[in-house]
Amino acid sequence: MIDDTEEARRIALNLLNHSARTESQLRDKLVGRGVTEQVADDLIDRYREVGLVDDAAFARSMAGAHFRDKKLARREISMRMQRKGLQRDDIDEALCQISDEDERDAAFELARARWIRLEGREPAARTRTV
């Protein structure tokens, strides 16, 4: 087990340089690389204090990107956030930026695009598919 704070810090910074991570993801990666849980928790507490790890900001960014780029529904985004270890409060706050109207417009846009792609099929089959 890695009990050395400097080695743990090096591992954590390499992970964070690669991509933003939630506290849970960072903890899991550190422990998976042999860092003791106590050292990992202490390091994450420090990184939270200085802003290197911010689950609320991560959740807001993820919600915006997944909705804007992938047109995912709030429910799907929420499930993906839960899998990343985000807390319910951070998830709910992040999803507030997506309104019912935004979600409805995105669903209509996806359905319209699908309708166009299915041009040439029988109308009944096209309607069932969309």
MODELLER restraints for C-alpha pairs under 7 A, 6 or more apart:
rsr = mdl.restraints
at = mdl.atoms
rsr.add(forms.Gaussian(group=physical.xy_distance, feature=features.Distance(at['CA:1:A'], at['CA:34:A']), mean=4.77, stdev=0.5))
rsr.add(forms.Gaussian(group=physical.xy_distance, feature=features.Distance(at['CA:1:A'], at['CA:35:A']), mean=5.66, stdev=0.5))
rsr.add(forms.Gaussian(group=physical.xy_distance, feature=features.Distance(at['CA:1:A'], at['CA:36:A']), mean=6.00, stdev=0.5))
rsr.add(forms.Gaussian(group=physical.xy_distance, feature=features.Distance(at['CA:2:A'], at['CA:34:A']), mean=5.38, stdev=0.5))
rsr.add(forms.Gaussian(group=physical.xy_distance, feature=features.Distance(at['CA:2:A'], at['CA:35:A']), mean=4.37, stdev=0.5))
rsr.add(forms.Gaussian(group=physical.xy_distance, feature=features.Distance(at['CA:2:A'], at['CA:36:A']), mean=5.96, stdev=0.5))
rsr.add(forms.Gaussian(group=physical.xy_distance, feature=features.Distance(at['CA:3:A'], at['CA:35:A']), mean=6.24, stdev=0.5))
rsr.add(forms.Gaussian(group=physical.xy_distance, feature=features.Distance(at['CA:3:A'], at['CA:36:A']), mean=5.92, stdev=0.5))
rsr.add(forms.Gaussian(group=physical.xy_distance, feature=features.Distance(at['CA:3:A'], at['CA:39:A']), mean=6.59, stdev=0.5))
rsr.add(forms.Gaussian(group=physical.xy_distance, feature=features.Distance(at['CA:5:A'], at['CA:39:A']), mean=6.44, stdev=0.5))
rsr.add(forms.Gaussian(group=physical.xy_distance, feature=features.Distance(at['CA:8:A'], at['CA:35:A']), mean=6.26, stdev=0.5))
rsr.add(forms.Gaussian(group=physical.xy_distance, feature=features.Distance(at['CA:12:A'], at['CA:30:A']), mean=6.85, stdev=0.5))
rsr.add(forms.Gaussian(group=physical.xy_distance, feature=features.Distance(at['CA:22:A'], at['CA:53:A']), mean=6.70, stdev=0.5))
rsr.add(forms.Gaussian(group=physical.xy_distance, feature=features.Distance(at['CA:22:A'], at['CA:55:A']), mean=5.45, stdev=0.5))
rsr.add(forms.Gaussian(group=physical.xy_distance, feature=features.Distance(at['CA:22:A'], at['CA:58:A']), mean=6.89, stdev=0.5))
rsr.add(forms.Gaussian(group=physical.xy_distance, feature=features.Distance(at['CA:22:A'], at['CA:84:A']), mean=6.86, stdev=0.5))
rsr.add(forms.Gaussian(group=physical.xy_distance, feature=features.Distance(at['CA:22:A'], at['CA:85:A']), mean=6.91, stdev=0.5))
rsr.add(forms.Gaussian(group=physical.xy_distance, feature=features.Distance(at['CA:22:A'], at['CA:86:A']), mean=6.83, stdev=0.5))
rsr.add(forms.Gaussian(group=physical.xy_distance, feature=features.Distance(at['CA:23:A'], at['CA:44:A']), mean=6.71, stdev=0.5))
rsr.add(forms.Gaussian(group=physical.xy_distance, feature=features.Distance(at['CA:23:A'], at['CA:53:A']), mean=6.49, stdev=0.5))
rsr.add(forms.Gaussian(group=physical.xy_distance, feature=features.Distance(at['CA:23:A'], at['CA:55:A']), mean=6.69, stdev=0.5))
rsr.add(forms.Gaussian(group=physical.xy_distance, feature=features.Distance(at['CA:24:A'], at['CA:85:A']), mean=5.27, stdev=0.5))
rsr.add(forms.Gaussian(group=physical.xy_distance, feature=features.Distance(at['CA:25:A'], at['CA:84:A']), mean=6.48, stdev=0.5))
rsr.add(forms.Gaussian(group=physical.xy_distance, feature=features.Distance(at['CA:25:A'], at['CA:85:A']), mean=6.82, stdev=0.5))
rsr.add(forms.Gaussian(group=physical.xy_distance, feature=features.Distance(at['CA:27:A'], at['CA:40:A']), mean=5.94, stdev=0.5))
rsr.add(forms.Gaussian(group=physical.xy_distance, feature=features.Distance(at['CA:30:A'], at['CA:40:A']), mean=6.32, stdev=0.5))
rsr.add(forms.Gaussian(group=physical.xy_distance, feature=features.Distance(at['CA:31:A'], at['CA:37:A']), mean=6.19, stdev=0.5))
rsr.add(forms.Gaussian(group=physical.xy_distance, feature=features.Distance(at['CA:31:A'], at['CA:40:A']), mean=6.98, stdev=0.5))
rsr.add(forms.Gaussian(group=physical.xy_distance, feature=features.Distance(at['CA:47:A'], at['CA:53:A']), mean=5.55, stdev=0.5))
rsr.add(forms.Gaussian(group=physical.xy_distance, feature=features.Distance(at['CA:48:A'], at['CA:54:A']), mean=6.10, stdev=0.5))
rsr.add(forms.Gaussian(group=physical.xy_distance, feature=features.Distance(at['CA:55:A'], at['CA:86:A']), mean=6.65, stdev=0.5))
rsr.add(forms.Gaussian(group=physical.xy_distance, feature=features.Distance(at['CA:55:A'], at['CA:90:A']), mean=6.93, stdev=0.5))
rsr.add(forms.Gaussian(group=physical.xy_distance, feature=features.Distance(at['CA:56:A'], at['CA:90:A']), mean=5.04, stdev=0.5))
rsr.add(forms.Gaussian(group=physical.xy_distance, feature=features.Distance(at['CA:59:A'], at['CA:90:A']), mean=6.28, stdev=0.5))
rsr.add(forms.Gaussian(group=physical.xy_distance, feature=features.Distance(at['CA:59:A'], at['CA:91:A']), mean=6.06, stdev=0.5))
rsr.add(forms.Gaussian(group=physical.xy_distance, feature=features.Distance(at['CA:59:A'], at['CA:94:A']), mean=5.63, stdev=0.5))
rsr.add(forms.Gaussian(group=physical.xy_distance, feature=features.Distance(at['CA:60:A'], at['CA:94:A']), mean=4.42, stdev=0.5))
rsr.add(forms.Gaussian(group=physical.xy_distance, feature=features.Distance(at['CA:63:A'], at['CA:77:A']), mean=6.36, stdev=0.5))
rsr.add(forms.Gaussian(group=physical.xy_distance, feature=features.Distance(at['CA:63:A'], at['CA:94:A']), mean=6.14, stdev=0.5))
rsr.add(forms.Gaussian(group=physical.xy_distance, feature=features.Distance(at['CA:63:A'], at['CA:95:A']), mean=6.26, stdev=0.5))
rsr.add(forms.Gaussian(group=physical.xy_distance, feature=features.Distance(at['CA:66:A'], at['CA:72:A']), mean=6.02, stdev=0.5))
rsr.add(forms.Gaussian(group=physical.xy_distance, feature=features.Distance(at['CA:66:A'], at['CA:77:A']), mean=6.81, stdev=0.5))
rsr.add(forms.Gaussian(group=physical.xy_distance, feature=features.Distance(at['CA:67:A'], at['CA:73:A']), mean=6.90, stdev=0.5))
rsr.add(forms.Gaussian(group=physical.xy_distance, feature=features.Distance(at['CA:71:A'], at['CA:106:A']), mean=6.12, stdev=0.5))
rsr.add(forms.Gaussian(group=physical.xy_distance, feature=features.Distance(at['CA:73:A'], at['CA:103:A']), mean=6.52, stdev=0.5))
rsr.add(forms.Gaussian(group=physical.xy_distance, feature=features.Distance(at['CA:74:A'], at['CA:95:A']), mean=6.52, stdev=0.5))
rsr.add(forms.Gaussian(group=physical.xy_distance, feature=features.Distance(at['CA:78:A'], at['CA:91:A']), mean=6.40, stdev=0.5))
rsr.add(forms.Gaussian(group=physical.xy_distance, feature=features.Distance(at['CA:81:A'], at['CA:91:A']), mean=6.84, stdev=0.5))
rsr.add(forms.Gaussian(group=physical.xy_distance, feature=features.Distance(at['CA:111:A'], at['CA:130:A']), mean=6.06, stdev=0.5))
rsr.add(forms.Gaussian(group=physical.xy_distance, feature=features.Distance(at['CA:114:A'], at['CA:130:A']), mean=6.49, stdev=0.5))
rsr.add(forms.Gaussian(group=physical.xy_distance, feature=features.Distance(at['CA:115:A'], at['CA:126:A']), mean=6.96, stdev=0.5))
rsr.add(forms.Gaussian(group=physical.xy_distance, feature=features.Distance(at['CA:115:A'], at['CA:130:A']), mean=6.27, stdev=0.5))
rsr.add(forms.Gaussian(group=physical.xy_distance, feature=features.Distance(at['CA:118:A'], at['CA:126:A']), mean=6.23, stdev=0.5))
